[in-house]
């Protein structure tokens, strides 16, 4: 995964399972990460761990799925 060194990757569902595994694999190779999922506490814990272990930049975006009947602001 050295092709991703220094580039940014967006990982959805990064608070558990495959998302965590993918984030770890990319961080090992020096990829900067944007992590998104619903569980902000898990995202922040993962971001701290990846930053400390692999010295990569990590941004966290906690996102709730759009509720039926709600309007988008974009």
C-alpha positions as CSV (number, residue, x, y, z in Angstrom):
1,X,0.0,0.0,0.0
2,X,3.0,2.3,-0.4
3,X,1.2,3.9,-3.4
4,X,-0.9,5.7,-0.8
5,X,1.9,7.1,1.3
6,X,1.3,10.8,2.0
7,X,-2.1,10.8,0.2
8,X,-5.5,11.1,1.9
9,X,-8.1,8.3,2.1
10,X,-11.7,8.5,3.3
11,X,-12.8,5.5,5.3
12,X,-16.5,5.1,6.1
13,X,-17.7,2.8,8.8
14,X,-14.3,3.3,10.5
15,X,-15.5,2.6,14.1
16,X,-15.6,-1.2,13.8
17,X,-14.7,-4.2,11.8
18,X,-13.4,-3.9,8.2
19,X,-13.3,-0.1,8.6
20,X,-10.8,-0.3,11.5
21,X,-8.8,-3.0,9.7
22,X,-8.5,-0.8,6.6
23,X,-7.6,2.3,8.6
24,X,-4.8,0.3,10.3
25,X,-3.5,-1.1,7.0
26,X,-3.4,2.3,5.3
27,X,-1.8,4.0,8.4
28,X,1.0,1.4,8.4
29,X,1.8,2.6,4.9
30,X,1.8,6.3,5.8
31,X,-1.6,7.2,4.4
32,X,-3.4,10.3,5.9
33,X,-6.9,9.4,7.0
34,X,-10.4,10.8,7.2
35,X,-12.4,8.5,9.4
36,X,-16.2,8.6,9.4
37,X,-18.9,6.6,11.3
38,X,-21.6,7.3,13.8
39,X,-19.6,6.4,17.0
40,X,-17.5,9.5,17.7
41,X,-15.9,8.0,20.8
42,X,-14.6,5.0,18.9
43,X,-13.4,7.2,16.0
44,X,-11.5,9.5,18.3
45,X,-9.9,6.5,20.1
46,X,-8.8,5.0,16.8
47,X,-7.5,8.3,15.5
48,X,-5.4,8.7,18.7
49,X,-4.0,5.2,18.4
50,X,-3.1,5.5,14.7
51,X,-1.5,8.9,15.1
52,X,0.6,7.7,18.0
53,X,1.6,4.4,16.4
54,X,2.2,5.5,12.8
55,X,2.6,9.3,13.0
56,X,-0.1,9.9,10.3
57,X,-2.6,12.7,10.1
58,X,-6.1,11.6,11.0
59,X,-9.3,13.6,10.8
60,X,-12.6,12.4,12.4
61,X,-16.1,13.1,11.2
62,X,-19.0,11.6,13.2
63,X,-22.0,11.4,10.9
64,X,-25.6,10.3,11.6
65,X,-27.5,8.9,8.7
66,X,-30.1,11.1,7.3
67,X,-33.5,10.6,9.0
68,X,-36.5,10.0,6.8
69,X,-38.3,13.3,6.1
70,X,-35.3,15.5,7.1
71,X,-34.0,18.0,4.7
72,X,-30.4,18.2,3.5
73,X,-28.5,21.4,4.1
74,X,-26.2,20.9,1.0
